[in-house]
Amino acid sequence: MQMVDAAQRLDWQGWLRGVIGALISGGAGAVSSGVSISFLDPAHDINILKVMGITFLVSGVISMLKFLAITPVPNEVTIQQTTVLTQTTQTTGKQ
């Protein structure tokens, strides 16, 4: 049960967002590579979508692995509770 408790204290949502973000940002260069190929060699019938897909996967996986090298496990979430005390004074209407 200690492993489950420890796993629940980790920031899985932020870590997963970072993994997916790294994959997408790494693969974003695939769009530019596909467009560049069509401009550089318009005479050849190259399947641009295949080139973009392969480039997306390769670049995305490399960026994702870089992220995982830096952050292999999620950070631990720390919760701080604060208590605010307020003091009120009551005055009577007599002066």
N, C-alpha and C positions, 0 to 999 in steps of 0.2 A: 504494500500500500504506500510505502514511502516514495516509490518511483512515480506513482500516479499523482501523489500530492506535489512532488517536485515538478512534474510535467505541467500541472495546472498553474503553476506560478510563472511559467514562461510566456513570453509575448509571441505566441504563434501567429497571430494575425499580422503583426508588423513584419515578422520574419518572412512569412509567405508572400506578403506584398512586395518585399524587397527581392525575393527570388523571381517572382513573375515580372516585376519591373525591370530587372536586369536582363531577363530573357527578351522582353519586348524592345528595350532600348538597344540591345545588341543587335537584334534582328532588323531594326529600323533602317540600317544601312542597305538592306537588301533591296529596298525600293529604289534607292539611288543607283545601285549597281545594275538593276534591270533596265532602268531608263537610260543609263549611260551606254549600255551595250547596244541598245536600239539606235542611239545617235551615232555611235562610233562605226557600226557595221550594219547599215540598213539593208545591204544587198543580200546578206545571208538570212535564211529563214531559221532563226534561233527561237526556240520556245522560251520566251522571256519569263513566263510564269514558273517554269521548272527551275530556271537559273535563280530567280528571286526566291523561290521556296528553299532551295538548297542553301543559298547564301544566308537566308533568314535563320535556318536551323543551325548552321555552323557558327555564325557570328553570335546568335543568341545563346547557344550552349557555352561558348567561350566566356561571354560576359556573365552568365549565370554561375559558371565554375569560379570565376574571379570573385564574385560575391560570396559564394560558399567558402572560399579560402579565407576571406576576411571574417565572415560571420557563419561559422559552421553550425552553431546552435543558436536558438533565440535567446535574447537577453532576459534576465529575470525581471519580473514586474514587481515593483515595490509600491505598496499602498500606504500612504500617510494619512492619518486622520488628525484633524485639528478640531479643537473645541473652542468656541467663541463664547465668552462670558459677557453678558451685558448687565449693567446695573442701572436701574431706573430709580429716580427719587420722586416722591409724590409731595406736592406742596398743597397746603390748605388755602382756601380763599381768604382767610383772615389776615389782616395786616395791622 
